[in-house]
Amino acid sequence: MNNISGEQKLLAIIAHLSYFFGGLGFIIAPLLIYLLKKEDPFVCEHARQALVAHLALLVAGLVVSLLCAILIGFLLIPVLAVLALILVVTSLIAGLKALNGEYYKYPLIQGLVAKLQ
């Protein structure tokens, strides 16, 4: 893993920390990186991990939002907040791993990540 370039590290970090872009940037950035860098195993794996993690949180947010419309979802807002906090922490860890040229696997989503291959 010593042959990981600065560009590869930067793209991996951008994929993980793309939720700072706002809007749908947290989905678009890792998706574009994943699609454009499929031939690069380091960048592709980091982008795939980030994309699945961000999509999982988006889906959870949409489900809670829909359930809020029928008043049940208000009970799930703290759960969603905890999931968002976990995403921030794990994304920061993943970004640091990418900076060091290491791979990272997000917890709890590896079954989904395997389906994206």
C-alpha positions in Angstrom: 0.0 0.0 0.0 3.0 2.2 -0.2 2.3 3.1 -3.8 -0.9 5.0 -3.1 -0.6 8.5 -4.6 -1.7 11.8 -3.2 -4.5 12.0 -5.8 -5.8 8.6 -4.8 -5.8 9.6 -1.1 -7.5 12.9 -1.9 -10.3 11.2 -3.9 -10.9 8.7 -1.2 -11.1 11.4 1.5 -13.5 13.5 -0.6 -15.7 10.4 -1.0 -15.9 9.9 2.7 -16.3 13.5 3.8 -18.6 14.6 0.9 -21.5 15.1 3.3 -20.0 18.5 4.0 -20.9 19.5 0.4 -24.5 19.8 1.4 -27.6 18.9 -0.6 -27.2 15.7 -2.5 -23.4 16.2 -2.8 -22.9 13.5 -0.2 -24.4 11.0 -2.7 -23.2 12.5 -6.0 -19.5 12.9 -5.1 -18.8 9.3 -4.0 -21.0 8.0 -6.9 -19.0 10.0 -9.5 -15.7 8.9 -7.9 -16.8 5.3 -7.8 -17.9 5.4 -11.5 -14.9 7.3 -12.8 -12.2 5.4 -10.8 -13.4 1.8 -11.1 -10.0 0.7 -12.4 -8.3 2.0 -9.2 -9.0 -0.5 -6.4 -8.0 1.8 -3.6 -10.2 4.7 -4.7 -13.0 2.5 -5.9 -13.3 0.6 -2.5 -13.3 3.8 -0.5 -15.9 5.4 -2.8 -18.1 2.3 -2.6 -17.9 2.2 1.2 -18.8 5.9 1.5 -21.6 5.7 -1.1 -23.3 2.8 0.6 -22.9 4.4 4.1 -24.4 7.7 2.8 -27.2 6.0 0.9 -28.1 4.0 4.0 -28.4 7.2 6.1 -30.4 8.9 3.3 -32.9 6.0 3.2 -33.1 5.9 7.0 -33.8 9.7 6.9 -36.5 9.3 4.3 -38.2 6.5 6.2 -38.2 8.6 9.5 -39.5 11.6 7.6 -42.4 9.6 6.1 -43.2 8.2 9.5 -43.2 11.7 11.0 -46.1 12.5 8.7 -48.1 9.9 10.6 -46.6 10.9 14.0 -44.8 7.7 14.6 -41.5 8.9 13.2 -41.0 11.5 16.0 -39.9 8.6 18.2 -37.3 7.7 15.7 -35.7 11.1 15.3 -33.2 10.4 18.2 -32.2 7.2 16.5 -31.6 9.0 13.2 -29.5 11.6 15.1 -27.4 8.8 16.6 -27.0 7.2 13.1 -25.9 10.6 11.7 -23.4 11.1 14.5 -22.0 7.6 13.9 -21.7 8.4 10.2 -19.7 11.6 11.0 -17.3 9.7 13.3 -16.8 6.7 11.0 -16.3 9.0 8.0 -13.6 10.9 9.9 -11.9 7.6 10.8 -12.2 6.5 7.1 -10.7 9.8 5.9 -7.8 9.3 8.2 -7.3 5.7 7.1 -7.4 6.9 3.4 -4.8 9.6 4.3 -2.6 6.9 5.6 -3.1 4.8 2.5 -5.2 2.2 4.3 -8.5 0.6 3.6 -11.6 1.1 5.8 -14.8 -0.8 6.2 -17.8 0.9 7.7 -19.5 -1.1 10.4 -23.0 -2.7 9.9 -23.2 -2.2 6.1 -20.8 -4.7 4.6 -23.7 -6.9 3.3 -24.9 -3.9 1.3 -21.4 -3.0 0.1 -20.8 -6.6 -1.1 -24.0 -6.3 -3.3 -22.5 -3.2 -5.0 -19.6 -5.0 -6.5 
